Amino acid sequence: MILTPPACPFTVELNQSTRSSIDCQQILRFLPEKRCVVKGQWQDRAVLVKLFQHPTAARRHWQREKQGVESLVDAGIPTPELLYAGELTDHTPVLVFEFLPQAQNAAESWQQCRSENERLDLLKRLSLTIAQLHQQGIWQQDLHLGNFLLDADHVYTIDGDGIHGQAGPTPLAQATSKENLALFLAQISPQYDHLFPDVITTYTQQRRLDSADWQDVLTRQLPTCRKKRRDSYVKKSFRTCSEFIRCRQHGQVTLYRRDAPPALIQQLLDTPDQLIAQGKPLKLGNSATVVLLETKEGNWVVKRYNIKNLWHAVKRCLRPTRASVSWGNAHRLKISGISTPSAIAMVEKRFGGLRFTGYYVCEFTSAPDALSYFSSPEPSAEEKHQTAQQFADLFTIFHRLGIYHGDCKATNFLVEKTTPWVIDLDAMCEFNSRKHFIRHYRRDRDRFLRNWEDQPELYRWFDSHLPETNDN
């Protein structure tokens, strides 16, 4: 059972007549008991190596990836060249691809876009490739930005494991095509929904299809796709996977990011209350204790949700702790494109199925809260207007996704440059019922407006720009 990635650099031997070796230099991705993706050198060229490590299904995963790559090649879709498909000398299945140093992952390209024109151009480029895939009868099951690499001239499709169908003269059925394109668009933040008509038109023109029908269907499918994607990611954050580790020991359940500082995690596992004692107090309340922990690896906010008395323990013990709720909501916001300090770890003290004290650790952000920001004379009027518009966009996303914050006082929002960051996530929830959400959204909206009663002009601006509570 391989649960940790190998230390770089290391060497692997290909099981072929020449017994050539690959010098592995950098771990790019590691999925415990599934696969390890590394950058290396082989025969004087840069390569990307995929090692398939599942105890029983490695060969099947290898075959599926290989067949997916072959389907892309047969369809004439640009993809990194497969240089070797076989085994290591220890019989680990392996695929070796050319490494494209000038190509950038589309997810990174999206983050670097500085204007709506750049974002639209990127989405159009990707939609043309998706249209070509569909026209050839194949599709990516888990379609997302990370499945594409871009350089100046090409869009490369990667991750053959997710390729379904066979390249041929029969195009993909329109119903499946619509579902797949909706899945792709669903990962884009709702604030960019206005770009989608042009993206859909680009796709349908490439396939010579009726754009109007597609616009209508995709508009209906997007909310469902986004909901599934959010729920899937939140659920993923509570189990061991490529991004997170879950462990249960010493009467507690701990969740943490794989890239979290080891020393911080070890102390959280062993003596979480000592972390609280070491930190600089930010809030010393009955219900929660919040401290700032400054270390050479970074600065962290550690929040302990206290059990005030026996009756409080009885009321809370059968429900997820507020630390657990905050952890899930941090990842709900992240997958929705909403800024919040990165969640690093979460601990629940347990006795059997009963839950007690919870601890939540996130990155520290030194940005001012919204009340301080809008009261300060330092930001220019133009900057404050941009920030106000960003808050309106934030509430638009909340409104579209059905996310209720629960305590919209100004100090629960930070302003980093002109971007709102959402904090204090333990009361946040997402409603399945639109009717129930609208009633709660009204509370969020009203509470947010009350922050600005001493600034009538700002109050009026927010009142006229935040989404109304009527839901047409």
N, C-alpha and C positions, 0 to 999 in steps of 0.2 A: 504494500500500500504506500503510494508516494503522495505525501501530504504537503511537503515543502519543496520549493524549486531548488535545483542544484546550484551550487556557487559557481559564478563565472570568474575566470574563463575555465572551460573544460573541453574535452575532445571526445567526439564520437566516431566510431569506425563503421563505414558502410559495408554491408555484407555482399560484396561483389568481387569479381576475380582480381581486380587491382587492389582491393582492400584499402581504398583511399579514406582519409580521415577529414573531418570537418572541425575546424577550430571555432567553437561556440563562444561568442564574446559578450552577448547581452540578452537577458531574458526580456522578451517583449510581452508575453502573456503566459500565465500559468493557471490552469484549471485543475485542481487536485483530482487525481485518479482519472483524468480525462486526457489532457494534452498539455504539452509545453511548447511554446513558440519562441524561437531564438533567432537572433541575427548572428551570422557567422561568415567564415571565409572557407571557400572550397575551390581548389584548382585555380587559385589566384583571382577569384571573383567573389563579390559580396553575394551572399545567399540568405534566404529566409528558410528556416528549418522547422517543420512541424513534427513533433514526436508524439505518437499516440500511445497513451499509457493506461487505458482502462484495463482492469484485471481480466475481464471476460469479453469485452466488446471492442477492444482496440482495433482488431482486424476489420470489423464491420464499419467502424468510424473512418478508418483509413480508406476503405473501398468506397464509401459514400462520398468522401471529399474528392477522391480521385475521379469518380464518375461525374461529379458536379463540374470539376475543372474541364474534363473532356467535353461535356455538353456545351460549356461556354466557348471552347475552341471550335467545336463543330458549328456553332451558331455564328461564328465570326465576331464574337464579343471580345474586345481587348481584355486580357487578363495576364498577370505575370506568368512567364514561361515556366512550365513544370520541367525541371532538369533531371530529377531522379525520383522514382517511385519504387520502394522496396523495403528492406529491413536493415537494421543495424546488426552487428555481429552477435548481440545478445537477443536478437529476434524482435526487438521493438520496431513496429511499423513506422516508417518515416517517409515524408514527402519533402523534397528540396526544390524551392522556387528561386527564380532570379529575384534579387533585391533591387528595388527601384529607389535610389537615393533622392532623386529629384521630385518624386511623387509625394503628395501630402494627403493624409486621410481627410475625407470630406467633412467629418465632424470638426476637425481642427480648422478647416477652411471656413466653415460656417461661423465658428467663434471669432474668426479674424475679420469677418465682413464688417465694414464701417458705414455702410449705407444700404438703403433698401434696394437700390439698383444692383449692388453687388450681391445681395441675398437673392434677388430675383434671377439674376444671371446664373448663379450657382444652382438654384433649384431647376431652372430650365435645362441646364446641361445634364443634370442627373435624370430629369424626367425623359429626356431623349434616349438615354441609355436604358431606362426602365421600359420605355416603349419598344425599343429594339429587342429586349429580352422577351417581352410578351408577344411580339410579332413572330418570334421564332419558337413560341410554344413553351417557354421556360420562365420560371419566376423564383425569386428569393423568398423562402418561407418567413424568415425573420428579417424583413427588409428595413434597413436603417442607414443613416449616414455613414456609419463605420464600415459598411460593406463596399465602399468605393474609395479608390485612390485617384488623385487628379494631378496631372502636370499641364503644361501649357497647351498641349495638343490632344491629349487623350483623357478619357474617363475609364479607369480599369475597374472591373468587377472582381471582387475577391470573396473568400469564404465559400468554396465549392460545396462544403458540407450542407449549406442551406439551399442549394439549387434543386428545384423539382421540375419534373417534366423532361422531355427529350426534344432536342433541337430537330426541327423538321419543317415541312411546308404548311402545317396546320397551326394557325395562331392560337394563342391562349384564349379560352372562352371569355367573353366580355364580363360576365359576373365575377369570375375569379380575378380578372384584370382589375376591376373596380375595387374589390376587396384589398388586393395587393397594393394598389396605388394609395388607397385610403390609409392603409397601415403605414406607408412611408410618410404621408403628409401629417399623420397624427402626432409624430414626434416633434413637429415644429410648433413653437409656442403660439397660442391663439392670437397673440398680438400681431402676428404676421398672416393671419387668415386672408386678409385682403389681397395678398399676393397670389393666392391659389388659383383664381380664375385664369390668369395668364399662364400659370404652370400647367393647368389642365388643358388649356387650348394648345399649348406646345405639344403635349403628349398626344392629344387626339389628332392634331394635324399630321404628326409623324405616322400615325396608324390609319389616317383617313377615316376617322370616325366622327359621329355627331357630337360636338362639344356640349350643346345645351343639355342633352340627356345626362351626360357624365357630370356636369356641374351640379345638377339637382341630386343625383344619387350620392355623390361623394359628400355633399353638404349634410345629408342625412346620416351617412355612415361615420363621419369624423368623430362626433361625440362618443359613440360606442367604442370606437378604436382607441381613443384617448383614455377612456375609462379603463379598458382592459389593460392598456400599457401601464397606467399608473398603478393599478392594483397588483399587477405582476411584479413591478419593481419594488413596491413596498413589501410584498410577501417575500421577495428574494432577499431583502435586507435583514430578514429575521432568520436566515439559515446560512450555513457554510457554503460558500461559492467562490468564484474567482475574485470577488471584491470584498467579501466579509468573512469573518470567522465567528462561529457560535460555540461556546463551551459552557458546560455545567459542572461545577465543582464547589466544594466547601459551602454548600447551601445557597448558592447563587447562580444565576444565569448571566453570562456576559456576552455581549455582541461588540465587535470592533472591526474597524477597517484593517485590511491586510497591510496597508502602508502606514499604519499608526506607529508612533515611536515605541519600540519594544519596552523601554524602561517605564514609560507611562502606563502601558498596558499591564506589565507585571505588577506594578504597585496597585493598580486598580483591581487586579485579580486577588492580590494578597491582603491589602489593607486600604480599602478605599477611603476610610475616614481619615487616614493620615494625609491623604491628598488634600482633603478639606482643611485640615489643621495647618498644612504648609502654605496654603494660598492666601492671597490678599483679599480680605472680605469686600464683596460688592453688595451683598444683601444678607442680613442676618434676621430672618423671620421665623415665625412658628411653623409655617407650612413648607418653607424652602430656605436652604442656605446656599448662597452663591459666592464662589471665590474665583479670583484670577490666579492661575498657576503659571508662573514665568519660568521657562526652562531654556536650555541652549538649543533644543530641538524646535521650540516654538512656544507661543503663548496660548493657553487653553482656559476656557471657562468650564468650571466643574460645578454642577448643580446637584445638590442632594435634596430630594423630596422627603421631608420628615414625616414620621408618624407621630402625631401630637399627643395621643393618649389611647387608652384601650378601645374606647368607642370608635375613634377614628380608624384604628387598625381593623376592627370588625367590619366597618363600612367599606374599607378599601381592599381587603385581602383577596376578594374573589374577582376583582377587576384588574386589567392591566395597569401597572403603575404609570404615573404621569411621565416618568422617564421613558418608559416604553412607548407611550403615545407620542412624546416629543421625537423620539428616534424615527418612528414610522412617518410622522409628518414632515420631518426634515427631508426624507427621501421622496415623499409625495411632492414637495415643493421643487426639489432638485430635478425630478423627471419632468416637471411642468415648466421648467425654465424660469423659476422664480428664485431670486437670490435669498439665501439664508446662510448663516455660518455653517461650515461643513460639520456634520455629525461625525465624531471620532469614535465614541464608545458609549455603551449603555450597560448598566448593571441592575439586576433585580435581586434583592434578598428574598429567598424562598424557604418555605417549610412545606415539603410535599407540593401540593397544588396551590398553596396559599402564598400570596405575594405581599411583601412589606416594603421596606425602604428601597427607593430607587435612586440611581445616580446617572446623570447625563453629562457627557463631555463633548464640547464642540470647540471649534477654533474661535479665538478672540478676535473681534473686529473693533478697532479704535474709532470708528466713524461716530459722529454725533447722532443723537436721536432726532426724530423729525421735529419735535417741539423746539429744541435748541437750534436746529438748522434754520428753520423759518423765522425764528426770533433774532437770529444773528445778523448784523449789518454786513458781514464779510462777503457772503455769496452775492454775486451781481443779480440784478433783476432778471436778466436773461437766464442765468443758471437756475434761479428759483422757479422760473416759469417752466424750464425743461424738467426740473424735478417734479413739479406739480403734475405735469403731463405724464411723467412716469408713474406717479401714484394713481392717476386715472387709469392708465394702462393696467396696473396691478389689480385694481378693483374690477376692471373689465375681465381679466383672466379669472379672478375669483368667481365672478358672476357666471361666466360661461362654463366653468368646470364644476360649479356647485360646492366650492370650498368656503367654509365658515371659519373665521379666525377665533372668535370668541371673546377677544379683549382688545379692541382697536384703539387703545389709548396711544397717544403719539410716541410715548417712550418705548413702545413695542415695535417701532420701526426705526431702523438706522438709515442714514443717507451716506452712501459711498460715492463721492463725486456727485452725480445726479441720479444714481440708482437706488431705489428703496430696497432695504434688506429687512426681511421679516424675522422677528425673534419671538420668544415666549410662545412655544408651540403646543403646550400641554392641553389647551382647551380646543384646539383646532380639530375639525372633522370635515368629512366630505359626505354629502347627503345623496342617497339614491333617489329620494322623492323630491321632485322639483318644487312642489308645493311647500314642503317643510323647509327646504333651503331658502326660498324667497322670504319666508317669515323670519328666519334667522339672519339672512343677509341684510334685512332692514335694520336689525339691531346693530350689525357691524357698521353699516353706513351711518346710522344716526350717531353711534359712539365716536366714529372717526370725525364727523362734522363738529361734534361738541369740543374737540380739541382746539378749534379755531374761532371760538366765540369772541375772543379778545382781538381777533384779526378779521374784521368783517369782510374786507375785500377778498381775502383768501378763502373765507367760509363760503362766500357767494360763488367763487370760481369752482371750488370743489363741488358744491351743491349742483351746479349746472353741468359738470363734466363727469361726475361719477355715475355709473349706470343706475337707472331708476329701479324701483322695486317691482314695478309691473313687469310681467314676463310674457311677452307676446310670442 
